[in-house]
Amino acid sequence: MWVRERDAVDYLGVAAVTLLAWIHVPYRFAVYTQLHYWAWWLQRWIDQSPTQAIGVAVVVVAVGGGALLAGIVRSASA
């Protein structure tokens, strides 16, 4: 198993605290506006150069998959 039960409980606790902090953050609108701008910029970039966007996505997925595979192999060898 990749995630121990104790780790899963820790992750859920961190997620709950983060959610509560997000609800009480006084600058939620500014954060929302910034995320909206980033999404708009990403959409515009994909529309302008879809080939480059696909290339970046392939590289990110390959690096992420390699990291996941390395973690599995390392965990199995321990």
Secondary structure, DSSP 4 states (H G I P E B T S, - for coil): --S-HHHHHHHHHHHHHHHHHHHH-TTHHHHHHHHHHHHHHHHHHHHH-HHHHHHHHHHHHHHHHHHHHHHHHHHHH-
